[in-house]
Amino acid sequence: QVQLVESGGGLVQAGGSLTLSCTASGRTFSSMGWFRQAPGKEREVVASIRWSMGRTYYADSVKGRFTISRDYTQNTMTLQMNNLTTEDTAVYYCASKSTTMSAYDSWGQGTQVTVSS
C-alpha cells in the first residue's frame, strides 16, 4: 500500500487560485492522479500523471486552468488550480496506482476546495 498525504485546499473566491499537494510513501507506483467529488455527484478524475515519464492527462473541464506536476525526487504531486469557478467546489483526493493497467488502489484522505461566487 502507498501512503498518501494531501495538503492545500481551502476557501477561495471565483477567479482565484489554489495549490494542492500530495506526498507519497511506501511502495512504488506507476501513476498518480487527482480526483474530486462534489455533493450529490460521482467522483471524477481531474488530472493524472505517469510518474516516470511525466505524461499528463486532464479532464476537459479543467484543461487550460489546472496544471499537474510531480517532483520525482520528493515523491510529491502538485495540482495548481487557476481561474477557479464554483463548479470546482468539491473534495479533492489524490490517488496512486501500482501499474499502468491497474486501477487506482491507494487514496489520500481528501481535502476540501470551496469556491465562492
All heavy atoms as an XYZ file, in Angstrom:
890
protein
N       0.835     -1.182      0.000
C       0.000      0.000      0.000
C       0.884      1.251      0.000
O       1.947      1.270      0.618
C      -0.902      0.016      1.247
C      -2.045      1.005      1.191
C      -3.252      0.457      0.465
O      -3.283     -0.700      0.088
N      -4.234      1.307      0.238
N       0.449      2.232     -0.709
C       1.126      3.522     -0.729
C       0.390      4.463      0.219
O      -0.837      4.518      0.221
C       1.141      4.110     -2.150
C       1.759      5.491     -2.150
C       1.897      3.182     -3.098
N       1.108      5.170      1.022
C       0.508      6.162      1.909
C       0.548      7.520      1.218
O       1.609      7.945      0.727
C       1.252      6.248      3.236
C       1.059      5.040      4.134
C       1.873      3.842      3.666
O       3.042      3.954      3.367
N       1.237      2.680      3.608
N      -0.582      8.186      1.193
C      -0.715      9.464      0.502
C      -1.205     10.518      1.481
O      -2.216     10.318      2.155
C      -1.703      9.342     -0.658
C      -1.354      8.301     -1.720
C      -2.496      8.136     -2.708
C      -0.072      8.679     -2.448
N      -0.488     11.613      1.553
C      -0.851     12.701      2.460
C      -1.040     13.964      1.638
O      -0.117     14.415      0.954
C       0.227     12.920      3.532
C      -0.167     14.089      4.433
C       0.423     11.652      4.361
N      -2.238     14.521      1.723
C      -2.576     15.702      0.951
C      -2.438     16.962      1.796
O      -2.575     16.925      3.020
C      -4.016     15.602      0.443
C      -4.264     14.430     -0.460
C      -5.693     13.947     -0.370
O      -6.441     14.454      0.480
O      -6.057     13.067     -1.160
N      -2.209     18.061      1.126
C      -2.207     19.364      1.784
C      -2.706     20.395      0.779
O      -2.699     20.169     -0.425
C      -0.824     19.717      2.302
O       0.106     19.791      1.237
N      -3.110     21.526      1.323
C      -3.663     22.577      0.471
C      -5.172     22.564      0.563
O      -5.759     21.973      1.448
N      -5.818     23.190     -0.379
C      -7.257     23.316     -0.332
C      -7.664     24.510      0.502
O      -6.839     25.244      1.026
N      -8.978     24.694      0.623
C      -9.487     25.807      1.402
C     -10.576     26.551      0.663
O     -11.209     26.014     -0.248
N     -10.769     27.793      1.060
C     -11.820     28.635      0.505
C     -11.191     29.731     -0.347
O     -10.247     30.389      0.085
C     -12.637     29.256      1.637
C     -13.695     30.285      1.249
C     -14.783     29.639      0.405
C     -14.278     30.915      2.508
N     -11.729     29.929     -1.539
C     -11.216     30.951     -2.436
C     -12.374     31.527     -3.232
O     -13.380     30.845     -3.458
C     -10.140     30.358     -3.375
C     -10.747     29.324     -4.318
C      -9.401     31.438     -4.141
N     -12.238     32.760     -3.645
C     -13.257     33.369     -4.483
C     -13.109     32.922     -5.937
O     -12.010     32.554     -6.375
C     -13.161     34.892     -4.407
C     -13.663     35.481     -3.111
C     -13.754     36.989     -3.160
O     -12.973     37.643     -3.832
N     -14.716     37.546     -2.439
N     -14.194     32.970     -6.656
C     -14.168     32.620     -8.069
C     -13.132     33.485     -8.792
O     -13.019     34.680     -8.534
C     -15.537     32.811     -8.692
N     -12.381     32.833     -9.659
C     -11.300     33.505    -10.360
C      -9.961     33.386     -9.670
O      -8.924     33.735    -10.249
N      -9.977     32.896     -8.442
C      -8.754     32.759     -7.680
C      -8.012     31.463     -7.968
O      -8.393     30.693     -8.860
N      -6.969     31.225     -7.190
C      -6.107     30.063     -7.387
C      -5.862     29.334     -6.078
O      -5.892     29.950     -5.004
C      -4.757     30.501     -7.973
O      -4.913     31.128     -9.220
N      -5.615     28.058     -6.187
C      -5.225     27.218     -5.055
C      -4.241     26.179     -5.548
O      -4.264     25.804     -6.731
C      -6.435     26.520     -4.432
C      -7.350     27.300     -3.500
C      -8.540     26.433     -3.114
C      -6.599     27.764     -2.267
N      -3.429     25.697     -4.623
C      -2.488     24.633     -4.942
C      -2.683     23.472     -3.975
O      -2.715     23.665     -2.764
C      -1.041     25.129     -4.845
O      -0.866     26.236     -5.727
C      -0.072     24.020     -5.222
N      -2.830     22.290     -4.521
C      -2.917     21.064     -3.741
C      -1.624     20.282     -3.905
O      -1.054     20.238     -4.997
C      -4.091     20.198     -4.201
C      -5.469     20.842     -4.221
C      -6.506     19.819     -4.680
C      -5.826     21.406     -2.872
N      -1.191     19.662     -2.826
C      -0.006     18.807     -2.876
C      -0.325     17.450     -2.282
O      -1.178     17.336     -1.397
C       1.154     19.442     -2.113
O       1.571     20.642     -2.730
N       0.387     16.449     -2.751
C       0.206     15.089     -2.260
C       1.585     14.436     -2.203
O       2.279     14.371     -3.216
C      -0.725     14.309     -3.168
S      -0.984     12.596     -2.676
N       1.938     13.958     -1.022
C       3.231     13.296     -0.838
C       3.003     11.806     -0.617
O       2.165     11.419      0.197
C       3.990     13.886      0.351
O       4.213     15.270      0.117
C       5.332     13.187      0.536
N       3.737     10.997     -1.355
C       3.576      9.551     -1.305
C       4.738      8.885     -0.594
O       5.884      9.332     -0.694
C       3.444      9.004     -2.726
N       4.444      7.809      0.109
C       5.478      6.984      0.728
C       5.016      5.540      0.678
O       3.835      5.246      0.511
C       5.743      7.414      2.173
O       4.570      7.284      2.955
N       5.949      4.634      0.855
C       5.610      3.220      0.777
C       6.148      2.610     -0.500
O       7.222      2.976     -0.960
N       5.407      1.713     -1.053
C       5.906      1.007     -2.225
C       5.811      1.881     -3.470
O       5.224      2.950     -3.459
C       5.152     -0.306     -2.422
C       3.660     -0.153     -2.670
C       3.061     -1.517     -2.984
N       1.618     -1.505     -3.059
C       0.932     -1.056     -4.096
N       1.558     -0.565     -5.132
N      -0.390     -1.094     -4.094
N       6.399      1.406     -4.548
C       6.441      2.186     -5.780
C       5.084      2.187     -6.485
O       4.219      1.358     -6.190
C       7.503      1.625     -6.737
O       7.176      0.262     -7.035
C       8.890      1.683     -6.103
N       4.912      3.097     -7.418
C       3.656      3.224     -8.139
C       3.970      3.718     -9.547
O       5.048      4.251     -9.804
C       2.711      4.187     -7.432
C       3.370      5.453     -6.981
C       3.461      6.540     -7.814
C       3.936      5.536     -5.711
C       4.098      7.705     -7.405
C       4.572      6.689     -5.286
C       4.656      7.777     -6.142
N       3.046      3.536    -10.446
C       3.290      3.925    -11.833
C       2.690      5.283    -12.172
O       3.242      6.024    -12.986
C       2.724      2.878    -12.792
O       1.310      2.868    -12.725
N       1.559      5.600    -11.569
C       0.875      6.855    -11.876
C       0.218      7.407    -10.620
O      -0.078      6.648     -9.682
C      -0.221      6.643    -12.928
O       0.286      6.153    -14.134
N      -0.004      8.683    -10.634
C      -0.793      9.332     -9.588
C      -1.814     10.233    -10.243
O      -1.636     10.677    -11.382
C       0.100     10.136     -8.647
C       0.972      9.296     -7.755
S       1.910     10.280     -6.555
C       0.601     10.776     -5.437
N      -2.865     10.505     -9.502
C      -3.910     11.343    -10.072
C      -4.649     12.111     -9.005
O      -4.546     11.811     -7.808
N      -5.375     13.113     -9.454
C      -6.281     13.867     -8.598
C      -7.710     13.584     -9.050
O      -8.016     13.629    -10.242
C      -6.010     15.368     -8.716
C      -4.749     15.804     -8.052
C      -3.542     16.044     -8.642
C      -4.558     16.030     -6.650
N      -2.618     16.417     -7.702
C      -3.214     16.419     -6.467
C      -5.395     15.955     -5.543
C      -2.682     16.720     -5.210
C      -4.861     16.269     -4.290
C      -3.532     16.648     -4.146
N      -8.546     13.311     -8.062
C      -9.967     13.096     -8.290
C     -10.733     14.100     -7.439
O     -10.185     14.674     -6.497
C     -10.368     11.666     -7.879
C      -9.788     10.597     -8.750
C      -8.444     10.247     -8.655
C     -10.576      9.919     -9.661
C      -7.898      9.252     -9.452
C     -10.050      8.911    -10.459
C      -8.710      8.589    -10.355
N     -11.994     14.287     -7.767
C     -12.823     15.152     -6.936
C     -14.255     14.619     -6.895
O     -14.695     13.929     -7.816
C     -12.815     16.594     -7.431
C     -13.486     16.819     -8.785
C     -13.276     18.254     -9.243
N     -13.926     18.531    -10.523
C     -13.794     19.665    -11.182
N     -13.031     20.651    -10.695
N     -14.416     19.842    -12.340
N     -14.910     14.941     -5.806
C     -16.300     14.542     -5.649
C     -17.072     15.699     -5.037
O     -16.775     16.109     -3.910
C     -16.438     13.292     -4.790
C     -17.842     12.753     -4.742
C     -17.910     11.345     -4.186
O     -17.013     10.873     -3.500
N     -18.981     10.639     -4.502
N     -18.032     16.190     -5.786
C     -18.903     17.255     -5.315
C     -20.142     16.631     -4.682
O     -20.493     15.487     -4.992
C     -19.296     18.167     -6.469
N     -20.826     17.340     -3.811
C     -22.029     16.803     -3.166
C     -23.061     16.362     -4.201
O     -23.372     17.099     -5.137
C     -22.540     17.990     -2.351
C     -21.329     18.808     -2.082
C     -20.480     18.672     -3.305
N     -23.535     15.137     -4.032
C     -24.550     14.615     -4.927
C     -24.051     14.161     -6.272
O     -24.840     13.778     -7.142
N     -22.740     14.193     -6.471
C     -22.170     13.787     -7.755
C     -21.201     12.646     -7.562
O     -20.707     12.399     -6.463
C     -21.463     14.967     -8.427
C     -22.390     16.107     -8.827
C     -21.638     17.156     -9.602
C     -22.568     18.265    -10.068
N     -21.835     19.304    -10.856
N     -20.927     11.944     -8.651
C     -19.970     10.855     -8.606
C     -18.542     11.421     -8.609
O     -18.292     12.521     -9.093
C     -20.160      9.923     -9.797
C     -21.480      9.177     -9.780
C     -21.560      8.139    -10.880
O     -20.645      8.085    -11.725
O     -22.544      7.387    -10.899
N     -17.639     10.613     -8.079
C     -16.245     11.003     -8.116
C     -15.760     11.007     -9.562
O     -16.089     10.108    -10.339
C     -15.419     10.035     -7.290
C     -13.960     10.396     -7.145
C     -13.283      9.449     -6.184
N     -13.368      8.074     -6.631
C     -13.116      7.017     -5.869
N     -12.787      7.192     -4.608
N     -13.200      5.797     -6.363
N     -14.956     12.001     -9.908
C     -14.449     12.112    -11.265
C     -12.954     12.397    -11.234
O     -12.441     13.018    -10.309
C     -15.172     13.238    -12.023
C     -14.982     14.610    -11.428
C     -15.640     15.697    -12.253
O     -16.179     15.419    -13.335
O     -15.609     16.868    -11.807
N     -12.288     11.941    -12.279
C     -10.869     12.220    -12.394
C     -10.686     13.657    -12.865
O     -11.415     14.150    -13.736
C     -10.168     11.221    -13.343
C     -10.750     11.304    -14.738
C      -8.673     11.424    -13.329
N      -9.720     14.320    -12.284
C      -9.399     15.696    -12.649
C      -8.156     15.735    -13.533
O      -8.150     16.351    -14.593
C      -9.175     16.541    -11.387
C      -8.722     17.945    -11.761
C     -10.440     16.580    -10.540
N      -7.118     15.059    -13.077
C      -5.863     15.035    -13.819
C      -5.035     13.875    -13.315
O      -5.212     13.413    -12.185
C      -5.084     16.347    -13.642
N      -4.128     13.409    -14.155
C      -3.241     12.334    -13.745
C      -1.889     12.515    -14.409
O      -1.754     13.260    -15.390
C      -3.828     10.964    -14.093
O      -3.924     10.820    -15.505
N      -0.897     11.803    -13.862
C       0.456     11.932    -14.379
C       1.169     10.596    -14.270
O       1.093      9.924    -13.245
C       1.218     13.060    -13.638
C       2.566     13.323    -14.291
C       1.372     12.754    -12.144
C       3.196     14.638    -13.847
N       1.814     10.201    -15.335
C       2.644      8.999    -15.316
C       3.934      9.354    -14.588
O       4.606     10.325    -14.942
C       2.941      8.541    -16.740
C       1.744      8.005    -17.478
C       1.438      6.585    -17.085
N       2.500      5.664    -17.441
C       2.618      5.082    -18.628
N       1.740      5.353    -19.589
N       3.597      4.236    -18.866
N       4.260      8.564    -13.563
C       5.304      9.013    -12.650
C       6.675      9.089    -13.307
O       7.410     10.050    -13.134
C       5.355      8.094    -11.427
C       5.960      8.794    -10.263
C       7.156      8.537     -9.674
C       5.395      9.910     -9.563
N       7.376      9.432     -8.646
C       6.310     10.279     -8.565
C       4.210     10.637     -9.698
C       6.070     11.333     -7.681
C       3.976     11.685     -8.832
C       4.892     12.030     -7.836
N       7.047      8.090    -14.050
C       8.402      8.079    -14.603
C       8.524      8.966    -15.840
O       9.528      9.650    -16.024
C       8.819      6.651    -14.954
O       7.928      6.109    -15.906
N       7.510      8.976    -16.671
C       7.584      9.703    -17.936
C       7.061     11.135    -17.828
O       7.369     11.967    -18.675
C       6.808      8.957    -19.014
C       7.320      7.552    -19.282
S       6.231      6.625    -20.345
C       6.252      7.618    -21.812
N       6.218     11.394    -16.821
C       5.654     12.726    -16.662
C       4.513     13.047    -17.594
O       4.071     14.193    -17.671
N       4.028     12.035    -18.312
C       2.912     12.272    -19.239
C       1.664     12.609    -18.445
O       1.345     11.964    -17.453
C       2.674     11.040    -20.092
C       1.627     11.222    -21.190
C       1.497      9.955    -21.983
N       2.768      9.565    -22.595
C       2.966      8.395    -23.176
N       1.981      7.509    -23.216
N       4.123      8.100    -23.714
N       0.923     13.612    -18.904
C      -0.229     14.091    -18.150
C      -1.538     13.892    -18.900
O      -1.570     13.764    -20.130
C      -0.072     15.582    -17.826
O       0.061     16.320    -19.048
C       1.148     15.823    -16.948
N      -2.609     13.872    -18.117
C      -3.974     13.805    -18.630
C      -4.808     14.807    -17.841
O      -4.644     14.956    -16.636
C      -4.550     12.402    -18.474
C      -6.062     12.388    -18.580
C      -6.683     12.324    -19.818
C      -6.857     12.485    -17.440
C      -8.061     12.353    -19.917
C      -8.236     12.513    -17.526
C      -8.835     12.451    -18.769
O     -10.196     12.477    -18.865
N      -5.724     15.493    -18.552
C      -6.624     16.428    -17.889
C      -8.053     16.180    -18.341
O      -8.324     15.910    -19.507
C      -6.265     17.871    -18.234
C      -4.922     18.315    -17.718
C      -3.788     18.232    -18.513
C      -4.791     18.814    -16.423
C      -2.547     18.639    -18.038
C      -3.565     19.223    -15.942
C      -2.451     19.131    -16.745
O      -1.222     19.526    -16.264
N      -8.976     16.299    -17.401
C     -10.384     16.305    -17.769
C     -10.658     17.579    -18.567
O     -10.019     18.625    -18.354
C     -11.249     16.265    -16.517
N     -11.601     17.489    -19.488
C     -11.914     18.643    -20.332
C     -12.305     19.862    -19.504
O     -12.001     21.002    -19.875
C     -13.049     18.295    -21.287
C     -12.606     17.364    -22.404
O     -11.374     17.249    -22.627
O     -13.468     16.740    -23.023
N     -12.953     19.625    -18.381
C     -13.467     20.728    -17.568
C     -12.362     21.562    -16.920
O     -12.621     22.687    -16.474
C     -14.402     20.182    -16.488
O     -13.721     19.259    -15.669
N     -11.142     21.032    -16.861
C     -10.068     21.768    -16.190
C      -8.912     22.111    -17.115
O      -7.970     22.798    -16.701
C      -9.530     20.983    -14.970
C     -10.663     20.616    -14.030
C      -8.749     19.752    -15.392
N      -8.967     21.659    -18.357
C      -7.882     21.949    -19.302
C      -7.675     23.451    -19.451
O      -8.633     24.210    -19.580
C      -8.198     21.343    -20.667
C      -7.919     19.862    -20.761
C      -8.224     19.347    -22.163
C      -7.984     17.848    -22.258
N      -8.358     17.303    -23.580
N      -6.415     23.857    -19.405
C      -6.084     25.265    -19.527
C      -6.149     26.026    -18.219
O      -5.692     27.167    -18.147
N      -6.724     25.412    -17.178
C      -6.823     26.084    -15.879
C      -5.999     25.382    -14.801
O      -5.464     26.032    -13.912
C      -8.281     26.154    -15.425
C      -9.192     26.889    -16.379
C     -10.583     27.070    -15.776
N     -11.252     25.811    -15.495
C     -11.677     25.440    -14.283
N     -11.502     26.246    -13.252
N     -12.292     24.272    -14.117
N      -5.941     24.056    -14.858
C      -5.225     23.268    -13.857
C      -3.936     22.722    -14.462
O      -3.888     22.399    -15.656
C      -6.075     22.095    -13.381
C      -7.273     22.463    -12.547
C      -7.709     23.769    -12.435
C      -7.969     21.474    -11.865
C      -8.806     24.104    -11.666
C      -9.070     21.785    -11.082
C      -9.498     23.112    -10.997
N      -2.923     22.603    -13.624
C      -1.659     22.015    -14.042
C      -1.213     20.994    -13.011
O      -1.088     21.327    -11.830
C      -0.573     23.077    -14.211
O      -1.000     24.062    -15.152
C       0.728     22.440    -14.703
N      -0.978     19.781    -13.475
C      -0.479     18.724    -12.595
C       1.014     18.577    -12.836
O       1.492     18.666    -13.968
C      -1.226     17.392    -12.848
C      -0.867     16.369    -11.779
C      -0.936     16.850    -14.246
C      -1.733     15.106    -11.835
N       1.745     18.370    -11.760
C       3.186     18.186    -11.881
C       3.654     17.278    -10.766
O       2.917     17.002     -9.815
C       3.913     19.532    -11.816
O       3.670     20.167    -10.570
N       4.888     16.790    -10.921
C       5.420     15.943     -9.857
C       6.890     16.237     -9.652
O       7.604     16.628    -10.556
C       5.171     14.467    -10.141
C       6.147     13.619    -10.994
C       6.568     13.864    -12.116
N       7.261     12.852    -12.906
C       8.159     13.231    -13.761
N       8.485     14.502    -13.860
N       8.739     12.339    -14.538
N       7.286     16.058     -8.400
C       8.698     16.121     -8.040
C       9.135     14.694     -7.818
O       8.821     14.085     -6.795
C       8.886     16.975     -6.781
C      10.350     17.142     -6.410
O      11.149     16.208     -6.670
O      10.696     18.196     -5.853
N       9.853     14.179     -8.790
C      10.225     12.758     -8.774
C      11.074     12.412     -7.566
O      10.926     11.335     -6.987
C      10.976     12.442    -10.069
C      11.117     10.992    -10.380
C      10.104     10.297    -11.030
C      12.277     10.306    -10.035
C      10.234      8.965    -11.328
C      12.413      8.970    -10.328
C      11.396      8.302    -10.979
O      11.534      6.976    -11.267
N      11.937     13.318     -7.163
C      12.855     13.003     -6.063
C      12.175     13.098     -4.699
O      12.594     12.454     -3.744
C      14.058     13.952     -6.080
O      13.596     15.298     -5.898
C      14.814     13.842     -7.390
N      11.126     13.898     -4.598
C      10.425     14.076     -3.334
C       9.144     13.258     -3.258
O       8.454     13.299     -2.234
C      10.079     15.564     -3.136
C      11.280     16.483     -3.065
C      12.119     16.218     -1.833
O      11.599     15.950     -0.753
N      13.440     16.278     -1.994
N       8.831     12.540     -4.334
C       7.583     11.760     -4.380
C       6.371     12.633     -4.069
O       5.471     12.217     -3.328
C       7.641     10.575     -3.413
C       8.177      9.323     -4.077
O       8.557      9.327     -5.235
N       8.219      8.235     -3.333
N       6.364     13.829     -4.621
C       5.276     14.765     -4.374
C       4.606     15.162     -5.676
O       5.278     15.441     -6.670
C       5.807     16.021     -3.663
O       6.367     15.640     -2.405
C       4.698     17.026     -3.432
N       3.307     15.189     -5.641
C       2.497     15.609     -6.792
C       1.763     16.889     -6.426
O       1.309     17.027     -5.289
C       1.491     14.512     -7.151
C       0.517     14.879     -8.248
S      -0.632     13.537     -8.643
C      -1.564     13.394     -7.123
N       1.674     17.790     -7.361
C       1.042     19.081     -7.118
C      -0.028     19.337     -8.171
O       0.138     18.974     -9.339
C       2.094     20.206     -7.166
O       3.058     19.980     -6.142
C       1.453     21.565     -6.940
N      -1.105     19.966     -7.742
C      -2.148     20.405     -8.664
C      -2.317     21.908     -8.486
O      -2.808     22.364     -7.449
C      -3.468     19.687     -8.398
C      -4.587     19.992     -9.409
C      -4.240     19.402    -10.775
C      -5.920     19.444     -8.915
N      -1.881     22.656     -9.465
C      -2.065     24.104     -9.461
C      -3.384     24.410    -10.143
O      -3.583     24.049    -11.304
C      -0.917     24.790    -10.206
C      -1.062     26.300    -10.334
C      -1.024     27.004     -8.995
O      -0.209     26.678     -8.139
N      -1.922     27.961     -8.801
N      -4.275     25.062     -9.404
C      -5.611     25.339     -9.914
C      -5.795     26.843    -10.052
O      -5.724     27.562     -9.051
C      -6.670     24.762     -8.965
C      -6.483     23.278     -8.691
S      -7.783     22.568     -7.661
C      -7.445     23.378     -6.101
N      -6.004     27.293    -11.274
C      -6.189     28.710    -11.550
C      -7.579     28.974    -12.111
O      -8.253     28.056    -12.590
C      -5.148     29.191    -12.569
C      -3.730     29.063    -12.056
O      -3.466     29.233    -10.864
N      -2.808     28.762    -12.948
N      -7.979     30.216    -12.033
C      -9.274     30.638    -12.577
C     -10.393     29.715    -12.092
O     -11.198     29.217    -12.884
C      -9.219     30.657    -14.096
C     -10.381     31.415    -14.705
O     -11.017     32.236    -14.039
N     -10.674     31.124    -15.968
N     -10.432     29.506    -10.803
C     -11.407     28.589    -10.217
C     -12.822     29.126    -10.351
O     -13.055     30.350    -10.306
C     -11.078     28.349     -8.751
C      -9.859     27.441     -8.517
C      -9.297     27.651     -7.115
C     -10.226     25.989     -8.731
N     -13.753     28.207    -10.521
C     -15.171     28.552    -10.580
C     -15.914     27.778     -9.492
O     -15.369     26.842     -8.891
C     -15.770     28.201    -11.944
O     -15.926     26.777    -12.039
C     -14.884     28.680    -13.097
N     -17.156     28.158     -9.275
C     -17.938     27.466     -8.248
C     -18.134     25.997     -8.600
O     -18.343     25.171     -7.709
C     -19.307     28.143     -8.072
O     -19.988     28.197     -9.332
C     -19.138     29.576     -7.542
N     -18.053     25.676     -9.873
C     -18.172     24.275    -10.301
C     -16.995     23.425     -9.849
O     -17.075     22.195     -9.898
C     -18.296     24.216    -11.826
C     -19.558     24.845    -12.383
C     -20.797     24.119    -11.892
O     -20.842     22.882    -12.027
O     -21.721     24.786    -11.388
N     -15.920     24.050     -9.443
C     -14.755     23.305     -8.957
C     -14.869     22.942     -7.472
O     -14.000     22.243     -6.939
C     -13.476     24.115     -9.176
C     -13.200     24.374    -10.651
O     -13.303     23.420    -11.437
O     -12.866     25.533    -10.994
N     -15.890     23.399     -6.812
C     -16.084     23.083     -5.400
C     -16.305     21.587     -5.232
O     -17.190     21.001     -5.853
C     -17.287     23.852     -4.835
O     -16.996     25.246     -4.867
C     -17.574     23.421     -3.408
N     -15.481     20.968     -4.400
C     -15.549     19.522     -4.205
C     -14.515     19.109     -3.166
O     -13.665     19.919     -2.773
C     -15.271     18.772     -5.511
N     -14.581     17.862     -2.761
C     -13.485     17.257     -2.007
C     -12.526     16.650     -3.028
O     -12.948     15.888     -3.898
C     -13.982     16.182     -1.033
C     -12.801     15.535     -0.311
C     -14.966     16.776     -0.035
N     -11.278     17.007     -2.915
C     -10.265     16.535     -3.849
C      -9.426     15.446     -3.185
O      -8.993     15.587     -2.038
C      -9.370     17.687     -4.285
C     -10.028     18.604     -5.279
C     -11.089     19.421     -4.907
C      -9.611     18.649     -6.605
C     -11.718     20.250     -5.828
C     -10.220     19.478     -7.534
C     -11.276     20.281     -7.135
O     -11.893     21.098     -8.049
N      -9.204     14.383     -3.937
C      -8.437     13.243     -3.447
C      -7.251     12.981     -4.362
O      -7.385     13.049     -5.587
C      -9.291     11.979     -3.435
C     -10.520     12.048     -2.571
C     -11.726     12.514     -3.066
C     -10.473     11.613     -1.239
C     -12.865     12.567     -2.273
C     -11.596     11.660     -0.440
C     -12.790     12.142     -0.960
O     -13.909     12.192     -0.163
N      -6.128     12.656     -3.780
C      -5.036     12.142     -4.599
C      -5.062     10.625     -4.505
O      -5.537     10.048     -3.526
C      -3.687     12.707     -4.188
S      -3.014     12.113     -2.634
N      -4.577      9.985     -5.543
C      -4.597      8.535     -5.621
C      -3.410      8.053     -6.432
O      -2.832      8.797     -7.227
C      -5.899      8.059     -6.262
N      -3.062      6.795     -6.219
C      -1.966      6.203     -6.981
C      -2.371      4.810     -7.460
O      -3.279      4.186     -6.900
C      -0.685      6.113     -6.138
O      -0.838      5.175     -5.094
N      -1.699      4.362     -8.490
C      -1.937      3.022     -8.980
C      -0.610      2.297     -9.110
O       0.416      2.896     -9.424
C      -2.671      3.025    -10.318
C      -2.001      3.793    -11.423
C      -2.609      3.468    -12.778
C      -3.988      3.986    -12.957
N      -4.504      3.718    -14.329
N      -0.646      0.978     -8.894
C       0.586      0.187     -8.857
C       1.207      0.047    -10.230
O       2.420      0.156    -10.403
C       0.295     -1.198     -8.277
O      -0.294     -1.101     -7.010
N       0.373     -0.241    -11.213
C       0.856     -0.422    -12.579
C      -0.010      0.389    -13.518
O      -1.082      0.864    -13.148
C       0.810     -1.900    -13.007
O      -0.569     -2.310    -13.101
C       1.526     -2.790    -12.010
N       0.441      0.520    -14.740
C      -0.292      1.297    -15.727
C      -1.680      0.743    -15.973
O      -2.637      1.507    -16.150
C       0.487      1.327    -17.050
O       1.786      1.875    -16.815
C      -0.228      2.185    -18.082
N      -1.817     -0.571    -15.951
C      -3.094     -1.199    -16.290
C      -3.982     -1.421    -15.071
O      -5.134     -1.820    -15.219
C      -2.822     -2.543    -16.972
C      -2.018     -2.421    -18.248
S      -2.778     -1.307    -19.437
C      -4.278     -2.204    -19.812
N      -3.494     -1.167    -13.876
C      -4.308     -1.417    -12.687
C      -5.198     -0.219    -12.393
O      -5.024      0.866    -12.938
C      -3.410     -1.711    -11.489
O      -2.684     -0.561    -11.115
N      -6.154     -0.473    -11.498
C      -6.998      0.620    -11.026
C      -6.250      1.402     -9.940
O      -5.259      0.916     -9.382
C      -8.292      0.057    -10.464
N      -6.711      2.598     -9.666
C      -6.133      3.351     -8.557
C      -6.454      2.598     -7.265
O      -7.620      2.295     -6.983
C      -6.707      4.766     -8.532
C      -6.091      5.647     -9.576
C      -6.639      5.744    -10.849
C      -4.939      6.379     -9.305
C      -6.068      6.545    -11.815
C      -4.349      7.185    -10.268
C      -4.922      7.251    -11.525
O      -4.342      8.039    -12.481
N      -5.421      2.309     -6.485
C      -5.622      1.433     -5.344
C      -5.173      2.025     -4.020
O      -5.291      1.375     -2.984
C      -4.925      0.082     -5.571
C      -3.467      0.250     -5.974
O      -2.932      1.368     -5.851
O      -2.872     -0.748     -6.428
N      -4.644      3.221     -4.025
C      -4.306      3.917     -2.784
C      -4.867      5.326     -2.873
O      -4.762      5.973     -3.923
C      -2.790      3.975     -2.578
O      -2.265      2.678     -2.405
N      -5.434      5.780     -1.760
C      -6.133      7.066     -1.769
C      -5.739      7.905     -0.571
O      -5.496      7.381      0.527
C      -7.651      6.827     -1.744
C      -8.147      6.162     -2.975
C      -8.157      4.825     -3.227
C      -8.672      6.803     -4.135
N      -8.653      4.603     -4.487
C      -8.987      5.786     -5.057
C      -8.912      8.132     -4.485
C      -9.531      6.068     -6.319
C      -9.449      8.417     -5.721
C      -9.760      7.388     -6.626
N      -5.697      9.211     -0.796
C      -5.492     10.129      0.301
C      -6.791     10.356      1.052
O      -7.851      9.833      0.682
N      -6.721     11.162      2.090
C      -7.875     11.374      2.952
C      -8.852     12.400      2.384
O      -9.990     12.493      2.839
C      -7.411     11.830      4.352
C      -7.000     13.296      4.453
C      -5.589     13.564      3.961
O      -4.927     12.689      3.384
N      -5.111     14.776      4.198
N      -8.434     13.153      1.406
C      -9.300     14.156      0.799
C      -9.101     15.521      1.419
O      -8.811     15.644      2.620
N      -9.241     16.544      0.599
C      -9.133     17.918      1.084
C     -10.231     18.753      0.403
O     -10.476     18.609     -0.795
C      -7.736     18.506      0.818
O      -7.624     19.802      1.404
C      -7.422     18.605     -0.668
N     -10.870     19.594      1.188
C     -11.998     20.361      0.685
C     -11.516     21.602     -0.067
O     -10.671     22.352      0.422
C     -12.914     20.792      1.836
C     -14.081     21.661      1.428
C     -15.132     20.886      0.636
O     -15.504     19.773      1.011
N     -15.612     21.477     -0.453
N     -12.096     21.800     -1.243
C     -11.895     23.025     -2.011
C     -13.263     23.667     -2.194
O     -14.182     23.039     -2.729
C     -11.249     22.743     -3.381
C     -11.261     24.002     -4.242
C      -9.826     22.225     -3.201
N     -13.390     24.892     -1.725
C     -14.652     25.612     -1.844
C     -14.400     26.922     -2.578
O     -13.548     27.710     -2.163
C     -15.265     25.902     -0.475
O     -15.462     24.670      0.227
C     -16.608     26.609     -0.626
N     -15.148     27.123     -3.657
C     -15.012     28.337     -4.454
C     -16.304     29.132     -4.294
O     -17.391     28.634     -4.628
C     -14.754     28.024     -5.926
C     -14.521     29.310     -6.709
C     -13.548     27.094     -6.067
N     -16.187     30.335     -3.793
C     -17.355     31.173     -3.571
C     -17.539     32.144     -4.740
O     -16.579     32.550     -5.383
C     -17.208     31.945     -2.271
O     -16.099     32.830     -2.341
N     -18.787     32.502     -4.985
C     -19.084     33.403     -6.111
C     -18.984     34.855     -5.698
O     -18.855     35.182     -4.539
C     -20.489     33.117     -6.640
O     -21.433     33.270     -5.610
